[in-house]
Amino acid sequence: MKTLRLTLLAMFTCTTVQHLGAQVLTGPITNSANGHWYYLLEADYWTNAEAQAVQLGGHLVTINDAAENAWVLNTFGNYGDVPRELHIGFTDQGHEGQWVWTSGEPVTYQNWAPGEPNNGMGIYPYENYAIMYAPTDPWPQGSWNDMMGSLAEQRYWGVVEVSPRLSVRVSQVELCWPTVTNVVYQIQYRTGLSTNTWVNLGTQMVGTGSTICVTNAVTAGLSPRLYRVVTVP
């Protein structure tokens, strides 16, 4: 079960998704360690994958530590029993040798394969984009490589990470989330942190590939509510 959670008088706001259903191979999948949503995109060039990630409300994945690196590899590296090289959001396109995350997060972890990054070693004119090797590649599990990203054979699978943002509205709660075509969603709430009983709010909604927004009025005197959006199998 994948969930989004937010407290009373708060809402999620995400960038509208436009016609991306065909490009999403799977997702959203929630990483329980950070609550972020992750998608796996169909194989494409790195720059195209990053553009699709932005349309989904995030960026190509930022990997902050070894645990997240392992989670990404285990979740997507062999998805559907197909070994997959994965685009990650690490690039030195702006300044050679200064690798940054497209999300703007600080660089706290790197996991380059031996000898990488090597910027092409003169074989290629440059290598400014990072991938995670597939589990079957002859390199340490989950290690990274730099690449040009524009060669036909470098159309790999992008991993998107979406970190929901919160904003405040006084008279009502508005829940907005990016949807994937034909995925079924249900809003639920509970009346406190001490109970595990979730109550359905409204009916199920089928994703269209765009952002869905639903409001719920805040009534004086009612107990505070904790909301979430779950996907229905």
Secondary structure, DSSP 4 states (H G I P E B T S, - for coil): --EEEEETTEEEE-PPP-S-GGGEEEEEEE-TTT--EEEEEEEE-HHHHHHHHHHTTSEEPP--SHHHHHHHHHHHTTGGG----EEEEEE-SSSTT--EETT--------BPTT---TTBTTBS---EEEEPPTTSSSSTT-EEEE-S-SGGG-EEEEEEE--EEEE-SSEEEEEEE--TT-EEEEEEES-TT----EEEEEEEE--SSEEEEEEE--TTSPP-EEEEEEE-
